[in-house]
Amino acid sequence: MKSINKVLIVGGGIGGQSASIALRQIGIEVEIVELQPKFDVYGVGIIQQANALRALDALGCADEALRRGSPYPMVKMCTPTGHQIAEAGTPPIGRFPSHNGISRRVLHEVLLERSKEVGAVYRMGLTVDTITDKEDGVDVVFSDGSTGSYDILIGGDGINSKVRNLIFGESKPNYVGLSNWRYAFKRPKDLDTGYIYFGKKSKLGIIPMTEDSCYIFVVSAEGADNPFITEDQMIPKLQSYMAEYPIPMIQGLIDQVVDAKLVNYRPLETLNLPAPWYKGNVIIIGDAAHATIPQLGSGAALAIEDAVVLAEEIKKQDGVDAIFSRFMERRLERCKMVVEASEKLGKWELLTFEGKPLPEGANVGATMGKTCMGLTQPI
Ligand SMILES: Cc1cc2nc3c(=O)[nH]c(=O)nc-3n(C[C@H](O)[C@H](O)[C@H](O)COP(=O)(O)OP(=O)(O)OC[C@H]3O[C@@H](n4cnc5c(N)ncnc54)[C@H](O)[C@@H]3O)c2cc1C
């Protein structure tokens, strides 16, 4: 039985970097090819719940992420006027707080520093052009014409994954009718935790990133045809959504939305690759396999967990097929739980923003609570 000693990871995002660390920690040679010539991570924040911190800890990154982020307790769920109706989020796990808000750029730096420290090799501005899967490994031709041979290839190249399309055939992400607006601010003094306000035309969240900074996200429905939002619409549209919430902390930030280029606007999409997420010696992780909308703030957490679980299974060195099949057993139901609950929450939000009634029995709090509790289970 051939063991896995040399791995190619395609994509240096959260999942790819995490996989590089997890594999280097067990002594495996790792090369990462990243399409961007230079990393360019946008400056808004990302929510890392306790299960994400637990997985980051397995990579030796949790303490640094906590030090450079902003830990906070359960999120307060509120009416548009600020009355708290519930609490949400994954409860603390061991020494890890319920949440850590962190700048995406900073999380990227924490992972990249650790990945380089443990010896992963990065090749920037490069992708794979062809992948030839053989009995005993994978041969690759890169976009610069160079070639390489590896024991396995991990596709961590995000929702529009080229690896997935090369191995499983073309599949396109599904636009869910919702969009997400994000902007970073100086942190208001009264922001003591994360808040989510449920409005009639939008949902607004305000999340700490450091002691001095925070970000706001707004979920809205811009139209079933996914209209293009021009740069001159960015500021007035985001400001008008924020104006829906007569809360001093939010109203005080409206005038601080001043740079259209810093408004991060993203139509929300999903992609679910049918199981198994592997073929021969190629396996897909993170958004490339199971891209979810951020209604539960857990897509990156799943990508990090994928990386940790894959390395745990590879460590057993009992053959690629056995390793990949156990990976699927451990990951499929957990990822499905998040993806399906997020889709359900997204559908209910869309109905609300369209002024339509929710289906009988729809219960946002219960759906969030059950999924977040599920995420506390060991991976
Ligand atoms: C609006 C929004 C808010 C979110 N908020 C949260 C949150 O609060 N908490 C959370 O846990 N998750 C959140 N997510 C989800 C999270 O961002 C993703 O799940 C996570 O980034 C997935 O990581 P990944 O490494 O799989 O993919 P990506 O982060 O997309 O990384 C893919 C990498 O591959 C590279 N690449 C792409 N194509 C190629 C190619 N052909 N060859 C080589 N490299 C390539 C890209 O440049 C990139 O570096 C959010 C998502 C959205 C859209």
The ligand as an ORCA input file, in Angstrom:
! r2SCAN-3c Opt
* xyz 0 1
  C     -20.667     37.378      2.654
  C     -20.012     36.207      3.310
  C     -19.806     36.202      4.686
  C     -19.225     35.097      5.309
  N     -19.048     35.120      6.664
  C     -18.513     34.029      7.272
  C     -18.339     34.014      8.680
  O     -18.637     35.000      9.356
  N     -17.810     32.896      9.264
  C     -17.434     31.797      8.521
  O     -16.966     30.799      9.098
  N     -17.606     31.796      7.178
  C     -18.110     32.873      6.544
  N     -18.254     32.883      5.182
  C     -17.816     31.716      4.405
  C     -16.298     31.704      4.189
  O     -15.850     32.929      3.648
  C     -15.942     30.586      3.230
  O     -16.628     29.409      3.612
  C     -14.443     30.322      3.255
  O     -13.748     31.448      2.768
  C     -14.123     29.102      2.395
  O     -12.747     28.909      2.356
  P     -12.091     28.153      1.122
  O     -10.631     28.123      1.421
  O     -12.799     26.896      0.870
  O     -12.371     29.078     -0.142
  P     -11.873     30.552     -0.429
  O     -11.766     31.336      0.824
  O     -12.731     31.070     -1.531
  O     -10.375     30.376     -0.975
  C     -10.104     29.841     -2.244
  C      -8.689     30.230     -2.628
  O      -8.375     29.579     -3.869
  C      -7.872     30.509     -4.798
  N      -8.221     30.015     -6.128
  C      -9.417     30.123     -6.773
  N      -9.362     29.497     -7.944
  C      -8.114     28.983     -8.055
  C      -7.468     28.223     -9.047
  N      -8.082     27.860    -10.190
  N      -6.170     27.847     -8.836
  C      -5.515     28.205     -7.692
  N      -6.105     28.924     -6.725
  C      -7.376     29.305     -6.902
  C      -8.517     31.831     -4.427
  O      -7.776     32.935     -4.917
  C      -8.519     31.730     -2.899
  O      -7.298     32.173     -2.355
  C     -18.834     33.975      4.538
  C     -19.021     33.963      3.160
  C     -19.623     35.075      2.542
  C     -19.832     35.043      1.051
*
